[in-house]
């Protein structure tokens, strides 16, 4: 019998978000609800499986792991690519990779979480929540988004959605990315500035770039040093876009006011990581795309992809 592993289902959502009953009649379907160490622990646990169903890049697939999975024939991924999968190793093995279908407009979860973190940071919501539970009353003074300057690093689909929401709040929006043109910025209703200008002028900086070797460490100590002492940085994109030590120094040195962080340099975040005890950082466990709308689409497509492969007619194959 074909064996299927659903990986990284921390929320125990996969079997609730799609109808797996057809596959369960034809295959053994197992749910793995914890992260696996790469490559050794993952190789030991996943060795029996013919099919792996991924949720984004939660489980990396380097060559060192792929070569230890002799039974692997299909990987169903969510999104159009898996940035931590060694595609050369996959092709050499003849493993099929099927992706989920693009959705018009993409996920709204990440832009909305961006503003949840923004508001939580500038209104001190986590701090005041803890104080209320301890029996205290108000002790902080927040600020409004209206009239403030938002600096967006990366004006792709998510960055553009963030810009539109910011404008509804009455914010002045500026943007920068390595390839952003004045024309694209104007089309999104924002003003293009140079990188240094963005960090110096913005009351809030929010990051919306894809991680690559070019963008790793894109936000440096020098960039953070340009920010106002009253400013906030938000990252719902990729942890390694920001120099971690530089962010730690900026927060602990009170050189910026606060941060709202959903993504980290290594995930899941270590229990003793410094940011867990940083009182001026609002932190969430990579929740940007973790919404019902995205999960239903991801897992419905996953089921469809596996069924099509079993029938000898694989769908949405990644080349």
Secondary structure, DSSP 8 states (H G I E B T S, - for coil): -EEEEE---TTS-HHHHS--HHHHHHEEEEE--S---TTHHHHHHHTT-SEEE--TTSS-B-HHHHTT-TT--EEE-SSS--TTB-HHHHHHHT-EEE-----TT--SHHHHHHHHHHHHHHTTHHHHHHHHHTT---------STT-EEEEE--SHHHHHHHHHHHHTT-EEEEE-TT--HHHHHHTT-EE--HHHHHHH-SEEEE-----TTTTT-B-HHHHHHS-TT-EEEE-S-GGGB-HHHHHHHHHTTSSSEEEE---SSSS--TT-GGGG-TTEEE-SS-TT-SHHHHHHHHHHHHHHHHHHHTT---SB--
